[in-house]
């Protein structure tokens, strides 16, 4: 994996934590992240306003893999 994708995935995990409300599935969270990236670009992942910095867009399966491997993740 490219280091720029790793940076984007780290931010995506933060955004996923905000979306994990106990009602959404992992697939729904990933789809929402992808939808936001489609609409807003990588700004949707960044915690900062303006240019998101050095990031490369992760693919759907990479988002799923990162969430799957997150040991502290608790979903219903």
C-alpha positions in Angstrom: 0.0 0.0 0.0 1.1 3.5 -0.8 2.0 5.7 2.3 -0.4 8.3 1.0 -3.2 5.8 1.1 -2.2 4.8 4.6 -2.6 8.5 5.7 -6.0 8.6 4.0 -7.1 5.4 5.7 -6.0 6.7 9.1 -8.3 9.7 8.5 -11.0 7.4 7.2 -11.0 5.4 10.4 -11.6 8.7 12.3 -14.5 9.5 10.1 -15.8 6.0 10.4 -15.8 6.3 14.1 -18.0 9.3 13.8 -20.4 7.4 11.6 -20.6 4.3 13.8 -23.8 5.0 15.6 -24.8 1.4 16.5 -27.3 1.3 13.7 -25.0 1.3 10.6 -23.2 -1.8 9.3 -19.6 -1.7 8.2 -20.7 -1.9 4.6 -23.0 1.2 5.1 -20.2 3.1 6.8 -17.8 2.3 3.9 -20.5 3.3 1.3 -21.0 6.6 3.2 -17.3 7.3 3.2 -17.1 6.6 -0.5 -20.1 8.8 -1.2 -18.5 11.7 0.7 -15.2 11.2 -1.1 -17.1 11.3 -4.4 -18.9 14.5 -3.5 -16.1 16.3 -1.6 -12.9 14.6 -2.6 -10.3 13.8 0.0 -11.5 16.9 2.0 -14.2 14.6 3.3 -11.6 12.6 5.2 -9.4 15.5 6.4 -9.9 17.0 9.9 -8.6 20.3 8.5 -10.3 22.9 6.3 -8.9 23.4 2.8 -6.3 21.2 1.2 -6.4 17.8 2.8 -2.6 17.3 2.6 -0.7 14.3 1.2 -3.3 11.6 0.8 -4.3 9.2 -1.9 -7.8 7.9 -2.2 -8.2 4.4 -0.7 -10.3 1.8 -2.6 -13.5 0.2 -1.2 -11.8 -3.1 -0.3 -9.0 -1.2 1.5 -11.5 0.6 3.6 -13.2 -2.7 4.4 -9.9 -4.3 5.3 -8.9 -1.5 7.6 -12.1 -1.6 9.4 -12.0 -5.4 9.6 -8.6 -5.3 11.2 -9.4 -2.6 13.7 -9.1 -4.5 17.0 -10.9 -1.9 19.0 -13.9 -1.6 16.7 -17.2 -2.5 18.3 -20.3 -2.6 16.1 -23.6 -4.3 16.5 
